[in-house]
């Protein structure tokens, strides 16, 4: 039985086993076979039942993806050889290619968005109810009276008194 790496090299030259990839140019097929040989050559002797069929399946799967996806998935430093201990199944190769294709699509999408731009915050409103006037203070009655005609955002009641906007206080100067 031939090593799978040799079968991959042979498959690149004889296209009769690769009927699934007949729509591809010979350059594309050769590139996919090169990446399949790299991927399969990173493993010890494989346990594929039929190395020719297995290699043809891997080449067919790789050929469905752009060159950049094939390069990344078969890279011994960060691709399948670095993540999968045993000879990968065709499904594992397809799953890795799908994940890498989605990652590259996201990267292209993010790159098309342009640089990050901070949206300026609107200025803080000074008319929100942020100051408590307790029930026992002399100005409490005047604040309750003013609340009868004021905007709901400028006051609120609780068990301790009335919360009012800072602008309601006599002689109030806004903090910045």
C-alpha positions, -999 to +999 in steps of 0.1 A: +000+000+000+014+034-010+018+062+015-010+088+013+014+115+004+025+096-028-012+090-037-018+127-034+010+135-058-002+109-082-038+121-080-027+156-090-013+142-123-041+117-131-074+135-130-095+104-137-100+097-100-111+133-094-144+133-113-160+155-087-136+183-095-138+182-133-151+218-134-118+231-121-089+241-142-058+219-141-039+247-122-066+248-095-066+211-092-028+210-090-030+236-062-056+217-043-035+185-047-004+203-034-023+214-003-037+179+002-002+165+000+010+190+025-019+182+049-016+144+046+021+144+046+021+160+081+007+127+096+022+093+102+011+065+080-026+069+075-053+044+082-074+052+052-092+021+039-085+031+003-058+058+001-067+068-034-103+074-027-095+092+006-069+115-011-094+122-040-120+131-014-096+155+004-086+171-029-122+175-039-131+191-006-102+215-007-109+224-043-143+239-033-125+267-014-103+296-023-066+293-023-063+313+010-087+290+028-067+259+016-034+275+026-046+283+061-064+250+068-033+229+056-007+251+073+013+229+097+018+257+121-019+267+127-041+246+105-054+211+109-020+195+113-014+216+144-049+209+158-058+173+149-036+145+161-047+118+138-054+117+100-084+140+096-117+127+081-131+144+051-158+159+074-131+174+096-114+189+066-147+203+053-156+217+088-122+233+091-126+248+056-161+261+063-149+277+096-119+293+079-140+306+050-165+322+075-136+337+094-122+352+063-156+366+052-159+383+086-125+398+083-134+412+048-166+425+062-149+442+091-122+456+068-149+471+046-164+490+075-135+514+077-117+527+107-135+530+140-151+563+147-162+574+181-196+589+182-197+620+204-219+618+235-247+642+237-241+668+264-254+658+298-288+673+306-291+695+336-329+691+339-331+656+352-342+650+388-308+645+405-312+666+438-332+654+468-353+679+486-363+662+519-398+666+533-386+684+564-370+713+544-387+747+540-385+746+502-402+712+500-437+727+496-425+751+468-409+722+449-441+701+452-461+731+439-437+735+409-439+698+401-476+702+394-468+719+360-433+706+353-420+680+329-419+645+345-382+642+338-375+671+361-389+656+393-398+623+410-412+615+444-399+589+469-404+582+506-377+607+516-390+637+496-389+650+461-360+647+436-358+677+414-336+691+386-306+711+397-320+741+378-350+742+402-328+752+432-327+789+439-294+804+428-282+771+413-252+772+391-248+742+368-217+721+373-198+712+342 
